[in-house]
Amino acid sequence: MRILHTADLHLGRTGKEGDIWHQWEKIIEIALKENIHILLIAGDVFDNGQAEAVLKKKFVISLNKLANQGIQIFIIPGNHDLRQGNALTDLELPGVNVFYKYTVVNLDKIALHFFPFKPELSGQDLVGLKQDSGAECQIGVCHASYITLPEVFSDLGDSQAIHCPLSPEDIRDLNLDYLALGHYHNPKQWQVGKTQCVYPGSIEPLSFKEIGPRQVFIIQYDHGLRVYPIEIGYQRPYLCQDIQIPKEDIHALWPKIEELAQDLGPCFLRLTIKGVADKLLFQAFQLKAGAFLKERAIEVSWQDETVDLGWIEENRLAKQFKEAVQHRVRQSPEKEFWWQVLYRGISLLKHCENVDKKNKV
Ligand SMILES: [Mn+2]
């Protein structure tokens, strides 16, 4: 018996419709090529409860390709499917099952326990719902928050989405061989007692927190359980880069921008710029570089960590410091070192001024 576990498709997410659909098509191909018997989707098929009819239709057609090959499809709703409506209606198709209440499905030597998402549930509620089954291999499916992992806790906490918190004790009490999770958006595989736990992650990165190639998981049960990921890459990753302005000369950054354009494919890029620059020149540079990169399908968001030259001129301490260190820059063979002293010293002075201001308020 071979099962493919995925989750967090977020079909229809604004601005990402095409990218997500390409990733979903990859999963359909993998499902057919890997000879799976069952497809599990652990919630968040659609980005919100009011998915467009055209999109739903397209999704049904894609599921049909699998159902025609005898693949059974099991879906539980996630919090996004049920946001302002229910996106999972009208998916009726032979071989497609959507669960709205706890259900056990026994197939061959495997029991599948489906725990559909409800905002008020906790891990202990799932334990209370679970019925015993005599099958050799017990698999649970839920859309929940395993907050013992710090990255899960902080990501979901930031977006106020710690729904259905699940602890290691809850997982032990559920007494499963495999726990097919959805909700956290990066692939994660770990073990609690005998239970293999997996978040496959979103199928296409949706924010700067969703890093690296995307994965789906194959669960194979013959005499024992074997679990392994298959990488599905991404369409447009989210990347972060720090660059420092060389020697107060914003224009000297341009070769770096050209280099990025050459090295990176289509992506979302967070560029953190450090160094000393004239504010107006820097703003003009951002416009020019942003347009240049956009033409190459690189969407930039700027993080400005520069210190404004204008501020230095007006601040007596900073100005004196700059003049003193610039003298060293000119005279010393360790120029790079003294540029660092200059930049860091001035950043520190600027920081102190900001702190002083805050304290006065
Ligand atoms: Mn999600």
Residues whose N, C-alpha, C, O or C-beta is under 5 A from the ligand:
A	BS01	MN	D8 D44 H183
